[in-house]
């Protein structure tokens, strides 16, 4: 019997994975705002968004990684968003 080679739990480049998830999530939101609310495509799009959010939570240990800041965000919240962007660009090492 042949054994599979060891595969790590986390992707080799989590920042690239998060960038791809962000692009896909944005595309799904674009579809959701253009189709009938409550229709089959709308429901499927939201299922994909939920799966993307779950994977992002696993990769980042943050359940709300993609949630946008509100206009009244504090300076600390803005700093966290800037740090997330730096992780995704690869400017600082990935955590976890």
C-alpha positions in Angstrom: 0.0 0.0 0.0 1.3 3.4 -1.0 1.1 6.2 1.6 0.4 9.8 0.7 3.1 12.3 1.3 2.7 14.6 4.3 0.5 17.6 3.6 0.5 20.6 6.0 -2.6 21.8 7.6 -2.2 25.4 6.4 -1.5 26.5 2.8 2.0 27.4 1.9 1.1 31.0 1.3 -1.9 32.0 3.4 -1.7 35.6 2.2 -2.2 34.5 -1.4 -5.1 32.4 -0.3 -6.7 35.3 1.5 -6.2 37.6 -1.5 -8.0 35.0 -3.7 -10.8 34.6 -1.2 -11.2 38.4 -1.0 -11.5 38.6 -4.9 -14.0 35.8 -5.0 -16.0 37.2 -2.2 -16.2 40.6 -3.9 -17.3 38.9 -7.1 -20.0 37.0 -5.2 -21.3 40.3 -3.6 -21.3 41.8 -7.1 -23.5 39.0 -8.3 -25.8 39.1 -5.3 -26.7 42.7 -5.8 -27.7 42.1 -9.4 -30.0 39.0 -9.0 -33.4 38.6 -7.6 -33.4 38.7 -3.8 -34.3 35.3 -2.4 -33.9 33.5 -5.7 -31.9 30.3 -6.1 -28.8 32.1 -7.5 -29.0 34.6 -4.6 -29.1 31.8 -2.0 -26.2 29.9 -3.7 -24.1 33.1 -3.8 -24.7 33.6 -0.1 -23.7 30.0 0.6 -20.4 30.6 -1.2 -19.9 33.8 0.8 -20.5 31.9 4.0 -18.0 29.2 3.0 -15.4 31.9 2.1 -15.9 33.6 5.5 -15.5 30.2 7.2 -12.3 29.4 5.4 -10.9 32.9 6.1 -11.8 32.5 9.8 -9.8 29.2 9.8 -6.8 30.8 8.1 -6.8 34.0 10.1 -8.4 33.0 13.5 -10.7 36.0 13.0 -14.4 35.2 12.4 -15.1 38.6 10.8 -11.9 39.0 8.8 -13.7 40.5 5.7 -16.2 42.7 7.5 -15.8 46.3 6.4 -15.2 49.1 8.9 -18.1 51.4 9.7 -17.7 55.2 9.0 -17.3 55.7 12.8 -14.4 53.3 13.1 -11.8 54.1 15.8 -8.1 54.7 15.1 -7.4 51.3 16.6 -9.8 49.6 14.2 -8.3 51.4 11.2 -4.8 50.3 12.3 -6.0 46.7 12.4 -7.4 47.1 8.8 -4.1 48.5 7.7 -2.3 45.5 9.3 -4.6 43.1 7.5 -3.8 44.8 4.2 -0.1 44.5 4.9 -0.4 40.8 5.6 -2.2 40.3 2.3 0.4 42.2 0.4 3.1 40.1 2.1 4.8 43.1 3.7 4.7 41.5 7.2 4.8 37.8 8.0 1.6 35.9 8.3 0.4 35.0 11.8 -0.9 31.8 13.4 
